[in-house]
Amino acid sequence: MQDLLGRLTALDPDASETLKVVTYFDALVARSVGVESMLRGAAVLSGATVGLRDGSQIVRVAAGGERVDPREPEQSWMQRECGQDAAAWIERDGEPRTNDAMILERLALALGIVRARRSVGAESAVELAISSYASADERASAVLRLRVPDGALRVVASPPDPAPLAQHPSSVVATRHGLTRATIVDAASDPVSAWPEGSAPRLGVGLTVPSVELPDSWSSALIAVRLTSEAEPAVHAADLGGALIVAQAADSAPLHPDAAALRTLDPRTLELLDALAEERSVRAVAARLGRHHSSIQERLASLIDTLGYDPRTARGHTRYALARMLHTLAD
């Protein structure tokens, strides 16, 4: 398939984009993602709001990946049936784009597969249990189907592969930031132990919540997993404290100027500032980086104008920590 894509790109860019649509939905089907994830994928591919009417229920997802208020489709929008009393559509005024028809066709086929799997697979129950758009009764019913332990639970966000051990309910979900695996574990378990020994990927561990509040745990897990690194492969949302509120608010706001300022700095300067944030002493930073403390002092002094604050002060240290977090999330 990759070889064919390469050849088509050289011969016909439009045809190669069409084939990419096919392979994208094939990947979603293979990952057993749920209805909302399918719609989110179609919305991102088309750059337009995508909707589904299934019986009396309507679900719409905007191009940015967020769910929007339900409404009936207009006759001018491209639509396609995807089952009994079910139809999907792309909300685009004017002429459709080149791949709209292919996106809608593959979406309809994928949704049909999801409907067929819904009664037998646990993946759809996981996605329903963590969905903030499902009702409390729907989430409670999904949790019962998963047969997870009673009591407090948390959701762990990780890359799609590898999968956790079979006893931990798990599903791959299409998010605004790409395919992400959601795994539900009980509060008493070590999240790393949910994977075969030595195979745990980077993990964002969500807040511990009652089962009906799993969407809150999932939301915090998605923040935490984006803050992981080689040095810190597992991040617990609970350890972020009040910074979690800042991170969640930042996802729906323009990049803060403090974070934007960090984007103008080279990696070596960021390394210096990171070392200062951890060491809190210029001499300790100099020893850690193998540089003379006077050169470190001079460089930090020159950075005050760029940053707009002094990272050596208590308030400046807090501003830098938050700016660094927002910079990481934006990337």
Buried (B, 14 or more C-beta within 10 A) or exposed (E): EEEEBEEBBEEEEEBBBBBBBBBBBBBBBEBBBBBBBBBBBBBBBBEBBBBBBBEEEBBBBBBEBBBBEEEEBEEEBBBBEBBEEBBBBBBBEEEBBEBBBBBBBBBBBBBBBBBEBBEEBBBBBBBBBBBEEBEEEEBEBBBEBBEBEEEBBBBBBBBBEEBBEEEBBBBBBBBEEEBBBBBBBBEEBEBBEBBEEEEBBBBBBBBBBEBBBBBBBBBBBBBBBBBBEEEEEBBBBBEBEEBBEBBBEBBEEEBBEBBBBBEEBEEEBBBBBBBBBEBEBBEBBBBBBEEEBEEBBEBBEEBEEEBEBBBBEEEBBBBBBBBBBBBBBBE
